[in-house]
Amino acid sequence: MIRHMSLEAIEIETGPAPSASIIVLHGLGADGNDFVPFADEIDLRSKGDVRWIFPNAPAIPVTINGGYVMRAWYDILAADVVRREDEAGLRRSLAQVQALIDQERARGIPASRIVLGGFSQGCAMTLLAGLRYPERLAGLIGMSGYLPLADTLAAQRSPANADVPVFMAHGRGDTVIPFDRAAASRDALVALEYPVEWHEYAMQHSVCPQEIHDLQKWLLGVL
């Protein structure tokens, strides 16, 4: 476990000289271990050595779960995640996630070789932080999530990432983040002319083998 600023993270390097970094943010109640298998399942050898980074969200009380303390990028105040958003928590984690990107750049990885991605809450943080990052990133991965603080994006988005490629995937049977919510987020990004590659699968709130296959193909394209 390596500490990045105020976040701990698992790091896996596929070779001795990483020339790209992929940061993957987990969902509510999980931790960085959740997506460690990606480092083995996604073959990017043709693009050189890659540093995979799987950070842990801070442990905070989560209102919708009776105040139970768990790893979360922000609080869930109600079942309707759009009407009642924890803006303070979202912006706190935005700063932490952007600091992770800054640190990779300080280690010699250009922003254009950094991919940010996440699942569920991690997807929300990816879209929040990535679209506002001041330097052009390689791409953003949004799995089974949604666009938070959607009403502020047009005014706050970064011109540098106005054309950043976005991979979005969702399960048609998702009961945690309803499919319609994800589709509305996709439509909001398309309306702002982001190049969104959209995938939907016959699954619930999870990741499936076809999604990993599609994600690998997309990553080979953006890297």
C-alpha positions in Angstrom: 0.0 0.0 0.0 1.4 3.4 -1.0 0.2 6.7 0.3 -0.7 9.3 -2.3 -1.2 12.7 -0.6 -4.2 11.9 1.7 -5.2 8.7 0.0 -3.7 5.2 0.3 -3.5 3.2 -3.0 -2.5 -0.2 -4.3 0.0 0.1 -7.2 0.8 -2.5 -9.8 3.3 -1.9 -12.6 3.3 -4.2 -15.6 7.0 -3.6 -16.2 10.0 -1.6 -15.0 9.3 1.6 -17.0 5.7 2.7 -17.0 4.8 5.1 -19.7 1.1 5.4 -18.9 -1.0 5.4 -15.7 -4.5 4.1 -15.2 -6.3 5.2 -12.0 -9.4 3.2 -11.0 -11.8 4.4 -8.3 -13.9 1.8 -6.5 -17.6 2.0 -5.5 -19.3 2.6 -2.2 -18.2 0.3 0.6 -15.5 -1.4 -1.4 -11.8 -0.6 -1.5 -8.9 -0.5 -3.9 -8.6 -4.3 -4.0 -11.9 -4.4 -5.9 -10.5 -3.8 -9.4 -6.9 -5.1 -8.9 -7.8 -8.1 -11.3 -8.0 -5.5 -14.1 -4.2 -5.4 -14.1 -4.1 -9.1 -15.2 -7.4 -9.2 -17.2 -6.6 -6.2 -19.5 -3.7 -6.7 -21.8 -2.0 -3.4 -22.8 1.5 -4.8 -23.5 1.4 -3.4 -27.0 1.3 0.1 -25.5 4.3 -0.3 -23.1 4.5 -0.7 -19.4 1.5 0.6 -17.4 1.1 1.7 -13.8 -2.3 0.7 -12.4 -3.4 2.7 -9.3 -6.3 1.6 -7.1 -6.8 4.2 -4.4 -8.9 3.7 -1.2 -11.7 6.3 -0.6 -11.7 7.7 3.0 -14.0 6.0 5.6 -16.9 8.3 6.3 -20.4 7.9 7.8 -23.0 7.2 5.1 -26.4 8.7 5.8 -28.5 6.3 3.7 -26.9 3.4 5.6 -27.8 4.7 9.0 -24.6 6.6 9.4 -22.5 3.4 9.2 -18.8 4.2 8.5 -17.5 2.8 5.3 -15.3 3.8 2.4 -17.0 6.3 0.3 -16.0 9.1 -2.0 -19.0 11.2 -0.8 -22.1 10.8 1.4 -25.3 9.4 0.0 -28.0 11.5 1.6 -31.1 9.8 0.0 -32.1 7.2 -2.5 -32.4 10.0 -5.1 -28.7 10.7 -5.7 -29.5 13.6 -8.0 -31.9 15.7 -6.0 -29.9 15.6 -2.8 -26.2 15.6 -3.5 -23.3 15.8 -1.0 -21.6 18.7 -2.9 -19.0 19.3 -0.1 -18.0 15.7 -0.1 -17.9 15.5 -3.9 -15.7 18.5 -4.1 -13.4 17.2 -1.3 -12.8 14.0 -3.2 -12.5 15.9 -6.5 -9.4 17.6 -5.0 -8.0 14.3 -3.8 -8.5 12.6 -7.1 -7.0 15.5 -9.1 -4.0 15.4 -6.7 -3.5 11.7 -7.7 -3.3 12.8 -11.3 -0.9 15.6 -10.4 1.3 13.1 -8.6 1.5 10.9 -11.6 2.5 13.9 -13.7 5.2 14.7 -11.2 6.5 11.1 -11.6 7.0 11.7 -15.3 3.7 10.5 -16.8 2.2 13.1 -19.1 -1.4 13.9 -18.6 -2.1 12.7 -22.1 -1.0 9.2 -21.0 -3.2 9.1 -17.8 -6.6 7.4 -17.8 -9.0 8.0 -14.9 -11.8 5.6 -14.4 -14.2 4.2 -11.8 -17.2 2.1 -10.9 -20.5 3.5 -9.4 -19.4 6.3 -7.0 -16.0 5.9 -8.6 -17.6 6.6 -12.0 -19.2 9.7 -10.5 -15.9 10.9 -9.2 -14.2 10.2 -12.6 -16.7 12.4 -14.5 -16.6 15.1 -11.8 -12.8 15.3 -11.5 -11.7 14.3 -15.0 -13.9 16.7 -17.0 -12.6 19.6 -14.8 -8.9 18.6 -14.9 -6.9 21.5 -16.4 -4.7 19.3 -18.6 -5.8 17.0 -21.4 -6.1 13.4 -20.2 -6.0 10.2 -22.3 -9.5 9.2 -21.4 -12.2 8.7 -18.8 -13.9 5.4 -17.9 -17.4 5.5 -16.3 -18.7 2.1 -15.2 -22.2 1.7 -13.7 -22.4 5.3 -12.5 -23.7 8.8 -13.4 -22.7 12.4 -13.8 -22.8 14.3 -10.5 -23.4 18.0 -10.1 -24.6 17.9 -13.7 -25.9 21.4 -13.6 -22.5 22.9 -12.9 -20.5 21.1 -15.7 -21.1 23.5 -18.6 -19.7 26.4 -16.5 -16.9 24.5 -14.7 -15.6 22.0 -17.3 -12.0 22.3 -18.5 -11.5 23.5 -22.1 -8.4 21.2 -22.2 -10.7 18.1 -21.8 -13.5 19.3 -24.0 -12.8 16.4 -26.4 -11.5 13.8 -23.9 -12.7 10.3 -24.9 -15.3 8.8 -22.5 -16.1 5.1 -22.1 -19.4 4.6 -20.4 -21.0 1.2 -19.6 -24.1 0.2 -17.7 -26.2 -2.8 -16.9 -29.8 -2.7 -18.2 -30.9 -4.4 -15.0 -29.0 -2.1 -12.6 -31.2 -1.4 -9.5 -28.6 0.6 -7.6 -27.9 3.3 -10.3 -31.0 3.0 -12.6 -30.3 2.6 -16.3 -32.2 5.8 -17.1 -30.0 7.8 -14.8 -26.9 6.6 -16.6 -28.5 7.2 -20.0 -29.4 10.7 -19.0 -25.8 11.3 -17.9 -24.6 10.0 -21.3 -27.0 12.4 -23.1 -25.8 15.3 -21.0 -22.2 14.6 -22.1 -23.1 14.1 -25.7 -25.1 17.4 -25.6 -21.8 19.1 -24.6 -20.1 17.3 -27.5 -17.9 14.9 -25.5 -17.0 11.8 -27.6 -18.8 9.2 -25.6 -18.5 5.5 -26.4 -21.6 3.9 -24.8 -22.0 0.2 -23.9 -25.0 -1.5 -22.2 -25.1 -5.1 -21.0 -27.5 -7.6 -19.7 -26.3 -7.3 -16.1 -27.1 -5.6 -12.8 -24.8 -3.4 -10.8 -21.6 -5.2 -11.8 -18.9 -5.7 -14.4 -19.1 -8.5 -17.0 -16.5 -10.2 -19.3 -17.8 -8.5 -22.4 -17.3 -5.1 -20.7 -13.7 -5.9 -19.9 -13.2 -7.0 -23.5 -14.7 -3.7 -24.8 -12.8 -1.7 -22.3 -9.5 -3.2 -23.3 -10.2 -2.4 -27.0 -11.0 1.2 -26.0 -7.9 1.6 -23.9 -5.7 0.4 -26.7 -7.3 3.1 -28.8 -6.8 6.0 -26.4 -3.3 5.0 -25.3 
